[in-house]
Amino acid sequence: FNDFRRSGAYFAVIDEDGCITTTESVQVNVTPVPERPIISTEGHLEFCEGEGTVVLTALEGAHRYRWYRDGTEMSAAETGSDNSHTVTVRQAGEYTVRLETAAGCMSAFSPAVQLSALPAPTAPPVNVTTNEDEICGPGAVNVTFSSLSTQEYRLVDVSTGLPLSEWHVGGGRITITSGTLEMSTTMKLETKFRDQHRCGVMEGSHFQVRIRSLKMEVKGNRIT
């Protein structure tokens, strides 16, 4: 057995008690192993959970690219292609790539690129201290609440998902007035909060506002 390092025609010389014979030659083609690739990145390697997008790129020209996350080869569904020198990723993890030649020779793994996701924050609690849970006829409702931190707030119709007020920025004791309500409505006070890393979260507290209709009847010359 020989360790062939160069392409060429190889044959063996056999010496059996002074009788020399040679075998037929065999053509050996040695395909060089690809150089170890390097990954370049576009985007922040540390991002808010669910909000990050990073583009990873290896040098063009290889026959095939095999991308890995945390040591497991990524599928075409994960990379967006069955063979591309660039991928867009949105998950935290350790990413590497290997290059493969047409003959199946694989490069060493590239140096790893580590992506980190900052956890979504927990919004400080909002205490709804007063709200008008019943009003007469169509009209607006005032919702008063208090918060220990400055956040963004608005009223939202739970059944439709449509906003009932504009965003309001503030802290402490706050009152928001809804738009005109035509019928009894379950709404929520939606809170938008970002922490010191600018990572955000949306939360909401549900409550119901009932619309009371006043029915009038005319009896003779009297309204009852």
C-alpha positions in Angstrom: 0.0 0.0 0.0 1.3 3.4 -0.9 0.2 6.9 0.2 -0.3 8.5 -3.1 0.2 12.3 -3.0 0.4 13.1 -6.7 -1.6 12.1 -9.8 0.2 9.7 -12.2 0.5 6.2 -13.5 1.7 3.8 -10.9 2.9 0.1 -11.2 4.5 -2.3 -8.9 7.9 -4.1 -9.3 8.0 -7.6 -8.0 11.3 -9.4 -7.2 10.8 -13.1 -6.6 14.1 -14.8 -6.1 15.8 -12.6 -8.6 13.0 -12.8 -11.1 11.7 -9.2 -11.8 8.3 -8.6 -13.1 6.1 -5.5 -13.2 2.4 -5.1 -13.0 0.3 -3.2 -15.3 0.2 0.5 -14.5 -2.8 2.1 -12.8 -3.7 5.8 -13.3 -4.2 7.5 -10.0 -5.8 11.0 -9.9 -5.2 12.8 -6.6 -7.8 15.5 -6.0 -6.5 18.2 -3.6 -8.5 18.8 -0.4 -10.1 22.3 -0.4 -8.5 24.9 1.8 -10.2 25.5 5.1 -12.9 28.1 4.5 -13.5 31.3 6.4 -17.0 32.6 7.1 -17.7 36.3 6.7 -20.8 37.8 8.4 -23.3 40.6 7.8 -25.4 41.7 10.7 -25.1 41.7 14.5 -23.9 38.5 16.0 -25.9 39.3 19.2 -29.5 40.0 18.6 -32.9 40.1 20.3 -34.7 36.8 20.4 -36.9 36.5 17.3 -35.6 39.7 15.8 -32.1 38.8 14.4 -31.0 38.2 10.8 -27.4 37.4 10.0 -26.0 36.6 6.5 -23.1 34.0 6.5 -20.9 33.9 3.4 -18.1 31.5 2.3 -15.8 32.0 -0.6 -17.5 31.3 -4.0 -16.3 28.6 -6.4 -16.6 25.4 -4.5 -18.5 22.4 -5.9 -20.6 22.0 -2.8 -21.2 23.8 0.5 -22.2 22.0 3.6 -23.4 24.3 6.4 -23.7 23.2 10.1 -25.4 24.6 13.2 -24.1 23.3 16.5 -22.3 20.4 14.6 -25.4 19.2 12.7 -25.7 19.7 9.0 -28.4 22.1 8.0 -31.1 21.1 5.6 -32.1 22.9 2.4 -35.2 24.2 4.2 -32.9 25.8 6.8 -30.3 27.2 4.4 -32.8 28.3 1.7 -30.9 26.3 -0.9 -29.5 22.9 -1.4 -26.1 24.3 -2.3 -25.2 28.0 -1.7 -22.1 29.8 -0.6 -24.3 32.2 1.5 -27.1 31.5 4.0 -29.3 33.8 6.0 -29.9 32.6 9.6 -32.2 33.8 12.4 -31.4 31.3 15.2 -28.7 31.4 17.9 -26.0 28.7 17.6 -22.5 27.9 16.4 -22.2 27.9 12.6 -19.5 26.3 10.5 -19.2 25.3 6.8 -17.2 22.6 4.9 -16.4 22.6 1.2 -16.7 19.5 -0.9 -15.1 18.8 -4.3 -16.8 16.9 -7.2 -14.7 13.9 -6.2 -16.2 14.0 -2.6 -13.1 15.4 -0.9 -14.0 17.5 2.1 -12.3 20.5 3.6 -11.7 20.9 7.3 -14.5 22.8 9.2 -14.3 26.5 9.1 -13.7 28.5 12.3 -17.0 28.7 14.0 -19.2 31.8 14.1 -21.2 32.1 17.3 -24.6 33.8 17.2 -26.3 34.7 20.5 -29.9 35.6 21.1 -30.8 37.9 24.0 -33.9 36.6 25.8 -37.2 38.5 25.4 -37.7 40.8 28.4 -40.5 40.7 30.8 -42.4 44.0 30.9 -42.9 45.6 34.3 -46.4 45.1 35.6 -49.2 47.5 34.7 -51.9 48.0 37.3 -55.3 49.0 35.9 -56.6 51.0 38.9 -59.8 52.3 37.4 -61.7 51.7 34.2 -65.3 52.5 33.2 -66.7 49.0 32.7 -70.2 50.2 31.8 -71.3 53.3 29.9 -74.7 54.5 28.6 -75.1 54.4 24.9 -72.4 54.7 22.3 -69.4 56.6 23.5 -65.8 56.6 24.6 -64.3 55.0 27.7 -61.5 56.2 30.0 -59.0 53.7 31.2 -56.7 54.7 34.1 -53.7 52.7 35.1 -50.3 53.1 36.7 -46.9 51.8 35.8 -43.5 52.0 37.5 -41.6 52.5 34.2 -42.0 54.5 31.0 -43.5 52.3 28.3 -45.9 52.6 25.3 -49.6 51.8 25.7 -52.7 51.6 23.6 -56.2 50.1 23.8 -57.1 47.2 21.4 -60.3 45.4 20.6 -59.7 41.8 21.5 -62.2 40.3 19.0 -60.9 42.3 15.9 -57.3 43.1 17.0 -57.9 46.7 15.9 -56.6 49.5 18.0 -59.1 51.6 19.9 -56.5 54.4 20.7 -53.2 55.8 19.5 -50.0 54.7 21.3 -49.4 56.6 24.5 -45.9 57.0 26.0 -45.5 57.5 29.7 -45.1 56.2 33.2 -46.8 56.7 36.6 -50.6 57.3 36.6 -52.0 57.5 33.0 -55.4 57.8 31.5 -56.2 56.7 27.9 -59.5 57.5 26.2 -60.7 55.1 23.6 -62.5 55.9 20.4 -66.3 55.7 20.3 -67.7 52.3 21.2 -70.9 51.3 19.5 -71.4 48.0 21.4 -70.1 46.1 24.4 -66.5 45.4 23.8 -63.8 43.2 25.3 -60.6 45.2 25.1 -57.0 45.0 26.3 -54.4 47.5 27.4 -51.5 46.6 25.2 -48.0 47.3 26.5 -44.9 47.7 24.3 -41.7 47.5 26.3 -38.0 47.5 25.4 -35.2 46.8 27.9 -31.7 48.3 28.0 -30.7 46.1 25.0 -33.7 47.4 23.0 -35.2 44.0 23.0 -39.0 44.2 23.0 -42.1 42.4 24.2 -45.9 43.0 23.7 -48.3 42.2 26.5 -51.9 42.9 27.3 -54.4 43.0 30.1 -58.0 42.1 29.1 -61.2 43.7 30.5 -64.8 44.3 29.2 -66.8 47.5 28.7 -70.6 47.1 28.5 -72.8 49.5 26.5 -76.2 50.2 28.1 -78.9 51.3 25.7 -81.7 53.6 26.8 -85.0 52.5 25.3 -87.8 55.2 25.1 -91.4 54.6 24.4 -94.0 57.2 23.5 -97.4 56.7 25.2 -99.8 59.4 24.2 -98.1 62.6 24.9 -95.6 61.1 27.4 -92.1 59.6 26.9 -91.4 56.7 29.2 
